[in-house]
Amino acid sequence: MGRSRSLQPPHSDASHLFLVGRSRAGFWVARDLEGVSEGIFRDRKDAMRFALFEGGHANAVMLSPHPVEPSFGRGTR
């Protein structure tokens, strides 16, 4: 039988700030401002859940009123 794993954020020793917003294509993007992590989602709820989990704290998310395009590993610039 396998061991159960705790659901600790992968970057629990350092919190990250995420920008969450809708892309021009209609997907929701959650992107770490440091370029460490990014996710593309069908709905806002899943993008927020990802950003909160990866960010490691309740204030980890900024919801953007402007389109947020995925970086596809190119960083945040």
C-alpha positions, -999 to +999 in steps of 0.1 A: +000+000+000+012+035-008+018+062+018-006+091+019+011+124+010+003+157+027-011+184+004+016+210+011+022+236-015+053+227-036+069+261-027+059+262+010+092+277+021+087+308-002+054+322-012+047+335-047+024+361-060+001+351-089-017+371-115-050+356-126-070+367-155-088+357-187-068+354-219-080+368-253-088+333-263-112+329-233-091+307-210-082+316-175-045+320-168-027+319-134+009+330-137+035+334-110+050+369-113+085+353-108+081+331-138+083+299-117+048+284-123+018+289-147-015+272-154-042+275-181-077+267-171-113+266-185-128+284-155-119+310-130-125+287-100-098+263-111-073+291-119-079+306-084-075+273-067-042+266-085-029+301-077-038+299-040-023+264-036+009+272-055+012+307-039+011+293-004-010+320+013-044+337+011-030+369-004-012+352-032-036+362-060-041+394-079-071+393-102-064+412-134-091+434-151-070+431-183-063+401-204-035+378-191-019+358-218+000+326-211+038+329-213+044+292-223+076+292-204+090+324-217+087+342-183+066+372-174+080+397-199 
